[in-house]
Amino acid sequence: MTGMDPAEYKQGQRDLYAGNAAGWDKWAEALAEQAERLNAPLIDAAGIGPGSRVLDLASGAGEPALTAARRAEASGHVTATDLTPEMLEIVRRRAAAAGLANMAFEVADMEDLPFPDDSFDAVISRFGVMYATDPVRTFAEANRVLKPGGRAAYMVWGPNTGNSMLWTVLRTANAELDLFTEEEEQHPFCYGGKGSLAPLMEEGGLRDAAEHDVVFEPKIKLGTPFWTPLLEMNFQGPLAELDKDGKAALDAAVADAFKPHIEGDIYRVGMHVRIGAATAA
């Protein structure tokens, strides 16, 4: 983040996600089907298949690491990493419950990876690189740990205007709870501009970087509080301090903010993601 000491910023991220881990754990399985729609194009862009050795950065509650482990099959292997131990523990538990024995788990900083050169066939990350304090170094580290010709693929959020589902929740809840600064509120969309990701990947030493967009328009039955998981995954700490009336008021504020997205008996909302993919030199 602009003007913030990198070490201080990373500690803030650890603290934030440690505090939000319970919300991520609660909703991980319920959101698995939705996650699969995001995972598949990212894993395809990284060329992951049976036998692939994969490094997943900023694994969160386990996606796309778990999906990649299924795609890699028993002959392959996936190392799930995260900056926050509490989040990585969720991945470990979910992998065990799913019977995925081809996985390892390691707390790691994507800007300073604890792995030897030429260790992986693919490096992937879903919604993680936006929080790197030095993205070029992040891509250089991916290039280093990849085997020559290996693939790196990163998924980021597109512009906030195309992400009415996430943006409406963040903007409305933050207005009520005042957890993030304006810069922090906007930061998940920092690669929203087309062409903002691939040049940095090539600056980090990856080659033939290219971007492509994936756009969804979910149609959700009217009356479904689909924003609840996003609230609990991003605002767990402040939510815990609200009483019953405070939580009801927040829910009403978010519901009201989604009224412009009602069409008949559905909500029509937007999800716009961008994938940057490149080859290791």
C-alpha positions in Angstrom: 0.0 0.0 0.0 1.2 3.5 -0.8 3.3 5.1 1.9 3.2 2.1 4.3 6.3 0.2 5.5 6.2 -3.3 3.8 6.8 -5.2 7.0 4.1 -3.2 8.8 1.7 -3.8 5.9 2.3 -7.6 5.8 1.8 -7.8 9.6 -1.5 -6.0 9.1 -2.5 -8.5 6.5 -1.6 -11.4 8.8 -3.7 -9.9 11.6 -6.6 -9.1 9.3 -6.8 -12.7 7.9 -6.2 -14.3 11.3 -9.2 -12.4 12.5 -11.3 -13.3 9.5 -10.2 -17.0 9.4 -13.4 -18.2 11.2 -15.6 -16.6 8.5 -13.5 -18.2 5.7 -13.6 -21.6 7.4 -17.4 -21.3 7.9 -18.2 -20.6 4.2 -15.4 -22.5 2.4 -17.5 -25.6 1.6 -20.7 -23.7 0.9 -18.9 -21.6 -1.7 -17.0 -24.5 -3.3 -19.2 -24.7 -6.4 -18.8 -20.9 -7.0 -15.1 -21.2 -6.4 -14.8 -24.0 -9.1 -16.0 -21.5 -11.8 -13.1 -19.3 -10.9 -10.6 -22.1 -10.4 -11.0 -23.9 -13.7 -9.9 -21.1 -16.1 -6.9 -20.3 -13.8 -5.7 -23.9 -13.6 -6.2 -24.2 -17.3 -4.0 -21.1 -17.9 -1.3 -22.7 -15.8 -1.4 -25.9 -17.8 -1.9 -28.1 -14.7 -2.6 -31.7 -15.4 -1.7 -35.2 -14.1 1.8 -35.3 -12.6 2.1 -31.5 -12.3 4.1 -30.1 -9.4 2.2 -26.9 -8.4 2.8 -24.0 -6.0 -0.3 -22.1 -4.9 0.4 -18.7 -3.4 -2.0 -17.0 -0.9 -4.1 -20.2 -0.7 -6.6 -18.6 1.7 -9.2 -21.3 2.7 -7.9 -23.7 0.1 -8.8 -22.6 -3.4 -7.5 -23.2 -5.9 -5.0 -25.4 -4.2 -7.5 -28.2 -3.5 -8.8 -28.2 -7.1 -5.3 -28.1 -8.4 -4.4 -31.2 -6.3 -7.4 -33.1 -7.8 -6.3 -32.1 -11.3 -2.6 -33.1 -10.6 -3.8 -36.5 -9.4 -1.7 -38.9 -7.2 1.3 -38.6 -9.6 1.4 -34.8 -9.0 1.8 -32.6 -6.0 0.5 -29.2 -4.7 2.2 -27.0 -2.1 -0.3 -24.7 -0.6 1.1 -21.5 1.0 -0.2 -18.5 2.8 1.2 -15.6 4.9 -1.3 -16.4 7.7 -1.0 -19.6 9.6 -4.6 -19.6 10.7 -5.7 -19.6 7.1 -3.3 -22.4 6.1 -4.6 -24.6 8.9 -8.1 -24.4 7.2 -6.5 -25.7 4.0 -4.8 -28.5 5.8 -8.1 -29.6 7.5 -10.0 -29.4 4.2 -7.4 -31.4 2.3 -7.5 -34.2 5.0 -11.3 -34.3 4.9 -11.1 -34.6 1.1 -8.6 -37.4 1.2 -6.0 -35.4 -0.7 -2.6 -36.9 0.1 -0.7 -35.2 -2.6 -0.4 -31.8 -0.8 2.0 -30.0 1.5 1.4 -26.8 3.5 3.8 -24.0 4.3 3.6 -20.5 5.6 5.4 -18.4 3.0 5.7 -14.9 1.7 5.2 -14.8 -2.1 7.9 -12.1 -2.3 10.5 -14.4 -0.6 9.7 -18.0 -1.4 11.5 -20.7 0.7 11.9 -23.1 -2.2 14.8 -24.0 -4.4 15.2 -22.9 -8.0 13.4 -25.0 -10.6 11.1 -26.7 -8.1 7.6 -26.5 -9.8 5.9 -26.9 -13.1 3.2 -24.3 -12.3 2.8 -21.4 -9.9 -0.8 -20.1 -9.4 -2.5 -17.5 -7.2 -6.1 -16.5 -6.9 -6.7 -13.0 -5.6 -3.4 -12.8 -3.8 -0.9 -10.7 -5.9 -2.9 -7.5 -5.3 -1.5 -7.6 -1.8 2.2 -8.0 -2.7 4.2 -4.9 -1.7 6.6 -5.5 -4.6 4.8 -7.3 -7.4 7.8 -7.4 -9.7 9.8 -9.3 -7.0 6.8 -11.6 -6.6 6.9 -12.5 -10.3 10.7 -12.8 -10.2 10.4 -15.3 -7.3 7.8 -17.3 -9.3 10.2 -17.3 -12.3 13.0 -18.5 -10.1 11.1 -21.5 -8.5 9.5 -22.6 -11.8 11.3 -25.0 -14.1 12.2 -23.6 -17.5 9.0 -23.5 -19.5 6.8 -23.8 -16.5 3.7 -21.7 -16.3 2.6 -18.9 -13.9 -1.0 -17.8 -13.7 -2.5 -15.1 -11.4 -6.1 -14.2 -11.0 -7.0 -10.6 -9.9 -10.2 -8.7 -9.7 -11.2 -6.6 -12.7 -12.6 -3.1 -12.2 -14.9 -2.4 -9.3 -17.6 -1.3 -11.8 -17.7 -4.9 -13.1 -17.7 -6.4 -9.6 -21.0 -5.2 -8.2 -21.3 -8.3 -5.9 -18.0 -7.7 -4.0 -17.8 -3.9 -4.4 -21.3 -3.2 -3.1 -20.6 -5.3 0.0 -17.2 -3.7 0.7 -18.4 -0.2 0.1 -21.6 -0.4 2.1 -20.2 -2.4 5.0 -17.1 -0.3 5.3 -19.3 2.8 5.4 -21.0 1.3 8.5 -18.1 -0.4 10.2 -15.2 1.9 9.2 -12.6 -0.9 9.0 -10.6 0.1 5.9 -9.3 3.4 4.6 -10.5 4.6 1.2 -7.3 3.3 -0.3 -7.7 -0.1 1.3 -11.3 -0.3 0.2 -10.3 0.2 -3.4 -7.1 -1.9 -3.3 -8.6 -5.3 -4.3 -9.2 -3.7 -7.7 -5.7 -2.3 -8.2 -5.2 -4.4 -11.4 -8.7 -3.6 -12.7 -7.2 -1.7 -15.7 -6.6 -3.8 -18.7 -2.9 -4.3 -19.4 -1.8 -3.5 -15.8 -0.7 -7.0 -14.9 1.2 -8.6 -17.9 4.0 -5.9 -18.1 4.9 -6.4 -14.4 5.1 -10.2 -15.0 7.5 -9.7 -17.8 9.5 -7.2 -15.8 9.9 -9.9 -13.2 11.5 -12.2 -15.8 8.5 -14.2 -17.0 8.0 -14.2 -20.8 5.1 -14.1 -23.2 2.8 -12.7 -20.6 -0.8 -12.2 -21.6 -4.1 -11.3 -20.0 -7.6 -12.4 -20.5 -10.8 -11.5 -18.8 -13.5 -13.8 -17.4 -16.9 -12.3 -16.7 -19.8 -13.8 -14.8 -23.3 -12.4 -14.3 -24.8 -14.5 -11.5 -28.6 -14.4 -11.2 -29.6 -14.9 -7.6 -33.2 -15.5 -6.3 -34.7 -12.4 -4.7 -34.7 -12.7 -0.9 -31.4 -14.7 -0.8 -28.9 -12.9 1.5 -26.0 -13.8 -0.7 -23.9 -11.1 0.8 -23.6 -12.8 4.2 -20.5 -14.8 3.3 -18.7 -11.8 2.0 -19.5 -9.8 5.2 -18.3 -12.6 7.5 -15.1 -13.3 5.4 -14.1 -9.6 5.3 -15.5 -8.0 8.4 -15.4 -10.8 11.0 -13.8 -8.6 13.8 -16.2 -5.7 13.6 -19.2 -8.0 13.2 -18.3 -9.8 16.4 -18.6 -6.5 18.3 -22.1 -5.7 17.0 -25.2 -6.6 19.0 -28.2 -8.2 17.4 -29.7 -4.8 16.4 -26.4 -3.6 14.9 -26.1 -6.7 12.8 -29.7 -6.4 11.6 -29.0 -2.7 10.7 -25.9 -3.6 8.7 -27.7 -6.4 6.9 -30.5 -4.0 6.0 -28.0 -1.4 4.7 -26.4 -4.0 2.4 -29.8 -5.3 1.2 -30.8 -1.7 0.4 -27.6 -1.2 -1.5 -28.4 -4.1 -3.8 -31.9 -2.9 -4.7 -30.7 -1.3 -8.0 -29.6 -4.8 -9.0 -33.1 -6.3 -8.7 -34.7 -7.4 -11.9 -38.1 -9.0 -11.3 -37.6 -11.9 -8.9 -33.8 -12.0 -9.1 -30.7 -10.0 -8.3 -28.4 -9.6 -11.3 -24.9 -8.9 -10.1 -21.5 -8.8 -11.8 -18.1 -10.6 -11.3 -15.2 -9.6 -13.5 -11.8 -11.2 -13.1 -8.6 -11.0 -15.0 -6.0 -13.8 -15.5 -2.4 -13.0 -16.2 -0.4 -16.0 -17.4 3.2 -16.3 -18.6 6.0 -18.8 -19.1 9.2 -19.2 -17.0 12.4 -18.2 -18.8 
